[in-house]
Amino acid sequence: MSQSGTFDFDVVVIGSGPGGYVASIRAAQLGARVACIERDAREWGGVCLNWGCIPTKTMIASVERYHAAKSALKMGVLTGEVSYDFGKIMDRKEKIVKALRSGVENLLKSNHVKKIVGVAALTGKNSVEVTLEGGKKETLTAANIIIATGSRPIIPPVPGLEGEGVWTSDDAVTCKAVPKSMILLGAGAVGLEFGYVFNGLGAECHIVEMMPEIMPLGDAEIAAELKKALTRQGIKFHTSSRLTKVERKDGLLHATVSGEKGETTLSAEVILVGAGRRASIQNLGLEALGIAMEKNGIAVNERMQTSVPNIYAIGDVTGKMALAHVASHQGVIAAENAMGHEAKMDYHTVPSPIFTEPEVSWVGMTEKQAREAGYDVMVGRFPFRPLGKAMAIDQQEGMVKVVSERKYGEILGVHIVGPHASDLIHEAVTAMKLEATVEELMTMVHAHPTLAEAILEASLDAKGEAIHKMRS
């Protein structure tokens, strides 16, 4: 809570990513004197804005538009020969990033948040030392501190996996040209999205995944549908496989991959590592204060407090769910509690999107998780293919899957692979947040023709009542 006059600030936030800048603004809205510290003046907005969410989605949008133009003739649109200018794709990406970065800075300024550029370290439960440009040090005191330092890519300890041609996602969003061939490690969001981008721009792409299926955190049935769609586009998948070594010869990286059928060698110009990220906590001073850690990051409670109650942690640094929107909501929770409110973080209805084409998004339990939790499960499915809107926009791939509980009709999870899945999922998020039942989804009137009709039909199908589903 604010202790005016005792400290320089009521809240000091370390990091300006989607967690940090949101926490800063929310605390300021509640009357706090706030400082937000960012280590690099060129990175207001953090990894998401500068290196992650925004650059990748901008590149993905260009690839989507490129392929839409190439297939325009089937919809009666004459375009002539279609090609792309990678330099202009990247210039557009950088323009959007700069605009949003400026927007974050202006939001902080308009909320009277003091912006400080420097490297921060905790020197006490109420003090932060900032090393400014040039080496000068400044100490800030605060009633509350919010750690929002994010994460950094993990490079697995594989012999030869280093040096030129080994990319992280940071390299992928700043590259100057499209490689002719690429091996991507990990079939989570990073590997799948960059695989979609570079395959769509003409690169030969191989995705290597340790688990038996791609998209390990998602529903297996939905993952299989996405895998089929991306395979049709030309991406080659190697599941239940592990990279064991990398060698260089004739200007290429030769990757030895061990799988269920033994070892094979894949060769490419680039290996892109999308095998996860780790919390950025080095040199923060956590140990000296006795701040408790968990396997994947700083331990926090549902109020986002660390083991030192006036010090909070949010976003990737907590190791909870590495999603920008989770970091932002955690930032709101932390700021409100720092200012004396009672707020708790709930992960039950967090949507998880993957921005390939087709898109994927889900909320809640997978079918497997629901069955393992002991629920008497009902599952409804409906494909986009027969929908009038899907036909009209020529995007018929994919399906909606609704997982519900039989006795009360509780919606346990909704999973979508298909057009605009990242937008459609919010109907399910709202329903689950309001504790709606599958029966209530079934009786909601959905506009026609829309893609959302697939959610209606999948809900009906959970009870065996889908109207537009052929019966055997």
C-alpha distance (Angstrom), angle and dihedral (degrees) to the residues before:
residue distance angle dihedral
M1 . . .
S2 3.80 . .
Q3 3.80 114.6 .
S4 3.79 100.1 -172.8
G5 3.77 115.1 -152.3
T6 3.81 95.4 12.6
F7 3.80 96.7 82.2
D8 3.81 137.5 25.5
F9 3.80 89.8 -114.9
D10 3.77 139.4 13.4
V11 3.81 91.0 -140.4
V12 3.80 131.6 17.3
V13 3.81 115.1 -169.3
I14 3.81 119.6 -160.2
G15 3.81 107.8 -152.5
S16 3.81 133.1 25.4
G17 3.79 101.9 -138.7
P18 3.81 124.5 120.1
G19 3.79 88.5 -67.7
G20 3.78 99.3 41.7
Y21 3.77 101.9 45.3
V22 3.82 92.2 43.5
A23 3.82 91.0 49.7
S24 3.81 89.4 49.5
I25 3.79 93.3 51.9
R26 3.82 94.7 44.4
A27 3.80 91.7 50.1
A28 3.81 90.0 49.0
Q29 3.81 90.5 50.1
L30 3.80 87.3 56.8
G31 3.79 91.7 54.4
A32 3.80 101.0 -95.3
R33 3.77 126.0 147.0
V34 3.81 99.3 -125.4
A35 3.79 137.4 -168.9
C36 3.81 121.5 -171.2
I37 3.81 117.7 -161.4
E38 3.82 121.3 -155.5
R39 3.80 120.4 -179.0
D40 3.84 94.9 -147.6
A41 3.81 124.4 41.7
R42 3.82 88.6 -149.6
E43 3.79 94.1 57.1
W44 3.80 108.7 60.7
G45 3.78 103.4 148.5
G46 3.80 93.1 40.4
V47 3.78 131.3 -128.6
C48 3.81 95.2 -33.7
L49 3.76 95.3 57.7
N50 3.80 99.3 34.8
W51 3.81 104.9 31.6
G52 3.80 110.0 7.7
C53 3.80 134.9 27.3
I54 3.79 100.2 19.8
P55 3.84 101.8 40.5
T56 3.80 92.7 45.2
K57 3.79 95.1 46.5
T58 3.80 90.2 48.5
M59 3.81 90.8 51.8
I60 3.81 90.5 45.4
A61 3.81 90.5 51.9
S62 3.81 90.5 54.1
V63 3.81 91.4 51.0
E64 3.82 91.1 47.9
R65 3.81 90.9 50.8
Y66 3.81 91.1 46.6
H67 3.79 92.3 54.1
A68 3.79 92.2 42.7
A69 3.80 88.7 55.0
K70 3.81 91.5 48.8
S71 3.81 90.7 52.8
A72 3.81 95.9 40.5
L73 3.81 94.4 104.8
K74 3.82 92.4 70.8
M75 3.80 87.1 60.2
G76 3.79 92.4 50.3
V77 3.81 96.9 -100.2
L78 3.81 117.2 132.1
T79 3.80 112.1 -148.5
G80 3.79 106.8 155.0
E81 3.80 119.8 -141.8
V82 3.82 112.0 -7.9
S83 3.79 125.1 -153.2
Y84 3.80 137.3 146.7
D85 3.80 140.1 -120.2
F86 3.81 108.0 -141.1
G87 3.79 92.0 -166.3
K88 3.80 90.7 58.2
I89 3.82 91.2 46.1
M90 3.79 89.4 55.8
D91 3.81 93.6 42.0
R92 3.80 89.5 54.7
K93 3.80 89.8 48.3
E94 3.79 91.5 52.6
K95 3.80 92.7 46.7
I96 3.81 91.3 54.4
V97 3.82 92.2 46.2
K98 3.81 91.4 50.9
A99 3.81 92.0 48.5
L100 3.79 92.6 51.1
R101 3.81 92.5 43.5
S102 3.79 89.2 53.8
G103 3.79 88.3 47.7
V104 3.81 91.5 56.3
E105 3.80 91.5 49.9
N106 3.79 91.7 48.8
L107 3.82 92.0 48.1
L108 3.80 90.6 53.2
K109 3.79 91.0 47.3
S110 3.81 93.6 48.1
N111 3.81 89.3 52.6
H112 3.83 90.9 50.1
V113 3.79 93.8 -115.3
K114 3.81 111.6 158.6
K115 3.81 108.4 -124.6
I116 3.79 116.0 -148.1
V117 3.82 125.2 -176.5
G118 3.78 113.3 -151.6
V119 3.79 147.0 84.9
A120 3.80 113.0 -74.1
A121 3.80 131.1 -150.5
L122 3.79 130.0 176.3
T123 3.81 112.0 -116.4
G124 3.80 96.4 172.1
K125 3.77 140.2 -8.3
N126 3.80 88.2 -85.9
S127 3.81 102.5 29.1
V128 3.79 137.7 75.1
E129 3.79 124.9 -171.2
V130 3.80 114.5 -149.8
T131 3.80 121.7 -161.2
L132 3.78 104.6 -149.6
E133 3.79 128.1 -156.3
G134 3.80 108.1 -69.6
G135 3.80 93.1 31.1
K136 3.80 99.9 -82.1
K137 3.79 113.3 144.6
E138 3.79 127.5 -142.0
T139 3.80 128.2 -175.6
L140 3.79 121.5 -145.0
T141 3.78 123.6 -167.8
A142 3.79 121.8 -150.7
A143 3.77 140.2 175.9
N144 3.81 88.1 -138.7
I145 3.79 134.8 18.8
I146 3.81 126.5 -158.7
I147 3.82 117.5 -160.8
A148 3.81 112.1 -150.8
T149 3.79 102.7 156.4
G150 3.80 96.9 139.5
S151 3.79 127.0 -154.7
R152 3.78 142.9 -71.6
P153 3.83 132.3 -140.5
I154 3.80 120.3 -85.9
I155 3.80 118.0 -131.8
P156 3.82 107.7 -158.9
P157 3.82 115.4 -128.5
V158 3.80 94.9 -107.3
P159 3.83 118.4 148.7
G160 3.81 109.0 -104.0
L161 3.80 95.6 10.4
E162 3.78 95.0 128.5
G163 3.77 142.8 76.7
E164 3.78 132.2 36.7
G165 3.78 115.2 5.0
V166 3.81 94.7 23.9
W167 3.79 105.7 110.7
T168 3.75 136.2 -171.1
S169 3.80 120.4 -159.8
D170 3.83 86.9 -91.2
D171 3.80 90.1 63.2
A172 3.80 92.0 45.7
V173 3.81 93.7 57.9
T174 3.81 92.8 47.6
C175 3.81 101.2 40.6
K176 3.80 118.8 129.9
A177 3.80 98.6 -144.7
V178 3.79 141.7 17.1
P179 3.82 110.7 -100.1
K180 3.79 116.9 -129.6
S181 3.78 91.5 -128.4
M182 3.78 136.9 16.0
I183 3.80 139.8 -176.1
L184 3.79 114.0 -154.1
L185 3.80 120.8 -159.9
G186 3.78 113.3 -146.2
A187 3.81 130.6 25.4
G188 3.78 96.2 -136.2
A189 3.79 123.9 107.3
V190 3.83 95.2 -64.3
G191 3.80 96.8 49.7
L192 3.79 94.9 40.9
E193 3.80 96.1 46.5
F194 3.80 95.2 46.6
G195 3.79 90.0 42.3
Y196 3.79 88.5 55.4
V197 3.82 92.0 48.0
F198 3.79 99.9 47.2
N199 3.80 95.5 37.1
G200 3.80 87.3 51.0
L201 3.80 89.8 53.6
G202 3.79 92.9 51.6
A203 3.81 106.3 -89.0
E204 3.80 120.3 135.7
C205 3.81 102.6 -119.1
H206 3.79 130.3 -162.6
I207 3.82 118.5 -176.0
V208 3.82 116.6 -158.1
E209 3.82 117.3 -160.5
M210 3.82 127.9 179.4
M211 3.80 94.6 -151.4
P212 3.83 124.4 75.0
E213 3.81 92.5 -109.2
I214 3.78 136.9 32.2
M215 3.82 119.1 -107.2
P216 3.84 92.5 33.7
L217 3.80 95.0 -169.9
G218 3.79 94.1 53.4
D219 3.79 135.9 72.9
A220 3.81 111.4 -67.3
E221 3.82 94.3 -135.2
I222 3.79 92.1 51.8
A223 3.81 90.4 45.6
A224 3.80 90.1 53.8
E225 3.82 90.6 52.3
L226 3.80 91.5 50.7
K227 3.79 91.5 47.1
K228 3.81 90.7 54.0
A229 3.80 91.3 49.9
L230 3.81 94.6 48.3
T231 3.81 91.8 43.9
R232 3.82 88.7 55.8
Q233 3.79 87.2 53.8
G234 3.81 89.8 56.5
I235 3.81 105.3 -97.7
K236 3.81 113.8 138.6
F237 3.81 117.9 -143.5
H238 3.79 129.1 -154.4
T239 3.81 107.9 -171.7
S240 3.82 126.5 -179.4
S241 3.80 83.8 29.0
R242 3.78 135.6 126.4
L243 3.79 132.8 -160.9
T244 3.83 108.2 -123.7
K245 3.80 104.6 173.2
V246 3.80 144.2 -7.2
E247 3.79 126.6 -144.8
R248 3.81 131.2 -177.9
K249 3.76 124.9 -133.5
D250 3.80 136.1 149.6
G251 3.79 92.4 -1.0
L252 3.80 94.6 -55.6
L253 3.78 136.6 103.1
H254 3.81 111.7 -122.7
A255 3.79 111.1 -156.0
T256 3.79 122.1 -162.4
V257 3.79 108.3 -146.6
S258 3.80 122.1 -168.4
G259 3.80 115.8 -153.6
E260 3.78 142.6 155.0
K261 3.81 91.1 -73.1
G262 3.79 95.3 47.4
E263 3.80 131.0 -99.1
T264 3.78 127.1 -21.6
T265 3.80 133.2 174.9
L266 3.79 122.8 -128.4
S267 3.80 120.1 -169.8
A268 3.79 126.9 -158.0
E269 3.78 144.8 147.8
V270 3.81 92.1 -117.9
I271 3.79 138.6 27.7
L272 3.80 111.5 -157.9
V273 3.80 113.6 -159.5
G274 3.79 112.5 -145.3
A275 3.79 96.5 155.6
G276 3.78 98.2 125.6
R277 3.79 141.9 -75.5
R278 3.80 135.9 -102.3
A279 3.78 130.5 -141.0
S280 3.80 115.7 -89.7
I281 3.80 100.4 -128.5
Q282 3.79 103.2 130.0
N283 3.82 115.5 133.1
L284 3.81 92.7 -0.3
G285 3.80 93.2 123.5
L286 3.80 95.6 -120.0
E287 3.80 95.5 138.3
A288 3.79 95.1 56.4
L289 3.79 90.4 55.2
G290 3.79 93.1 45.4
I291 3.81 93.7 -120.8
A292 3.79 106.6 174.9
M293 3.79 120.3 -119.7
E294 3.79 134.4 -155.5
K295 3.79 128.2 -157.5
N296 3.81 94.9 -85.6
G297 3.79 103.3 29.6
I298 3.78 147.3 -48.7
A299 3.81 114.3 -10.8
V300 3.82 112.8 -120.0
N301 3.79 136.4 171.7
E302 3.81 126.7 -132.3
R303 3.82 88.9 -82.7
M304 3.84 88.5 56.8
Q305 3.82 90.9 -114.3
T306 3.78 119.8 145.7
S307 3.79 121.5 -143.2
V308 3.83 85.6 -80.0
P309 3.84 98.7 68.1
N310 3.82 99.4 -145.4
I311 3.82 91.7 48.9
Y312 3.81 115.3 79.2
A313 3.80 131.7 -172.3
I314 3.79 127.7 -156.5
G315 3.80 140.7 174.4
D316 3.79 128.6 14.7
V317 3.80 91.7 -16.1
T318 3.83 88.2 72.9
G319 3.82 92.9 55.5
K320 3.81 91.7 -134.6
M321 3.81 110.4 118.1
A322 3.79 115.6 -18.7
L323 3.80 95.7 -140.7
A324 3.79 126.5 123.5
H325 3.80 93.3 -134.8
V326 3.80 90.5 52.5
A327 3.81 89.8 52.4
S328 3.80 90.7 50.5
H329 3.79 93.5 50.6
Q330 3.79 91.5 45.2
G331 3.81 86.6 52.3
V332 3.80 91.2 55.8
I333 3.82 90.8 48.2
A334 3.81 92.8 49.1
A335 3.81 93.7 46.5
E336 3.80 93.3 49.1
N337 3.79 92.7 49.4
A338 3.79 91.6 45.9
M339 3.79 87.1 56.8
G340 3.80 94.6 51.3
H341 3.79 101.5 -92.3
E342 3.80 126.6 127.6
A343 3.80 110.0 -119.7
K344 3.80 131.0 153.0
M345 3.79 131.9 -163.2
D346 3.82 117.0 -121.5
Y347 3.81 119.0 -168.2
H348 3.82 94.4 -179.9
T349 3.80 96.8 100.2
V350 3.80 103.7 32.0
P351 3.83 113.0 137.4
S352 3.81 117.6 -136.2
P353 3.83 114.3 -156.3
I354 3.80 132.0 -173.0
F355 3.81 113.7 -165.3
T356 3.78 103.2 -146.3
E357 3.79 121.0 123.9
P358 2.97 106.4 -78.0
E359 3.79 92.9 36.2
V360 3.79 124.9 -135.8
S361 3.79 128.8 -150.8
W362 3.76 136.0 161.5
V363 3.77 143.4 173.9
G364 3.79 129.7 -162.7
M365 3.79 128.5 -1.8
T366 3.78 128.1 -6.9
E367 3.79 116.7 -127.8
K368 3.80 89.8 -103.5
Q369 3.81 92.9 50.5
A370 3.80 91.4 49.1
R371 3.79 92.9 51.3
E372 3.81 92.3 45.3
A373 3.81 88.7 51.7
G374 3.80 88.6 59.6
Y375 3.80 100.4 -108.2
D376 3.79 122.1 149.4
V377 3.78 92.3 -122.3
M378 3.80 130.8 -149.5
V379 3.81 116.8 -169.7
G380 3.78 126.8 -163.2
R381 3.80 124.5 -170.2
F382 3.76 134.1 -175.0
P383 3.83 129.1 173.9
F384 3.78 123.9 -137.9
R385 3.82 91.4 -135.2
P386 3.85 98.7 90.1
L387 3.81 95.6 43.2
G388 3.79 115.2 112.7
K389 3.84 92.0 -140.1
A390 3.81 92.1 50.5
M391 3.80 89.9 51.3
A392 3.78 92.1 46.6
I393 3.81 93.6 53.6
D394 3.83 92.5 37.7
Q395 3.82 93.4 -122.5
Q396 3.79 106.3 120.4
E397 3.80 102.8 142.9
G398 3.77 120.7 113.3
M399 3.78 141.9 22.1
V400 3.79 146.9 -120.3
K401 3.79 119.6 -115.9
V402 3.81 122.2 -165.9
V403 3.80 119.2 -164.4
S404 3.81 114.1 -163.3
E405 3.78 141.4 163.5
R406 3.81 117.0 -109.4
K407 3.83 104.9 -141.3
Y408 3.81 100.4 53.7
G409 3.80 101.0 10.4
E410 3.82 92.1 -117.8
I411 3.80 111.7 173.4
L412 3.79 106.2 -124.8
G413 3.79 99.7 176.3
V414 3.79 144.4 -17.0
H415 3.81 123.1 -151.4
I416 3.79 126.8 -170.7
V417 3.78 133.5 -174.2
G418 3.77 112.6 177.1
P419 3.80 145.5 61.3
H420 3.81 115.9 -12.0
A421 3.81 92.0 -6.1
S422 3.81 91.2 153.5
D423 3.81 89.6 60.0
L424 3.80 98.6 37.8
I425 3.81 93.1 53.8
H426 3.79 91.4 72.4
E427 3.80 91.3 73.9
A428 3.81 86.2 62.1
V429 3.81 92.4 43.0
T430 3.80 90.2 54.2
A431 3.80 92.7 45.9
M432 3.79 92.8 50.5
K433 3.82 93.2 43.7
L434 3.81 89.5 54.2
E435 3.82 90.8 43.8
A436 3.78 93.2 -118.9
T437 3.79 118.2 172.3
V438 3.77 128.1 -128.1
E439 3.82 87.0 -107.7
E440 3.79 89.5 59.7
L441 3.81 91.0 50.8
M442 3.81 87.8 49.7
T443 3.81 92.2 55.3
M444 3.81 97.2 44.7
V445 3.80 111.4 110.0
H446 3.80 109.4 -123.2
A447 3.79 121.0 -161.2
H448 3.79 117.8 -111.4
P449 2.96 129.7 -103.5
T450 3.81 97.5 25.0
L451 3.79 138.0 121.4
A452 3.81 88.8 -121.5
E453 3.80 88.7 72.8
A454 3.81 85.8 80.1
I455 3.82 88.7 66.2
L456 3.80 90.0 51.7
E457 3.80 92.9 48.6
A458 3.82 93.5 45.5
S459 3.81 88.8 51.7
L460 3.80 90.4 50.3
D461 3.79 89.5 47.2
A462 3.82 90.7 58.0
K463 3.81 85.0 69.6
G464 3.80 94.2 36.9
E465 3.81 91.8 -107.5
A466 3.82 104.5 111.9
I467 3.81 108.3 145.8
H468 3.80 100.3 -156.6
K469 3.80 98.7 42.3
M470 3.79 119.8 105.7
R471 3.80 115.1 -121.2
S472 3.79 120.7 -138.4
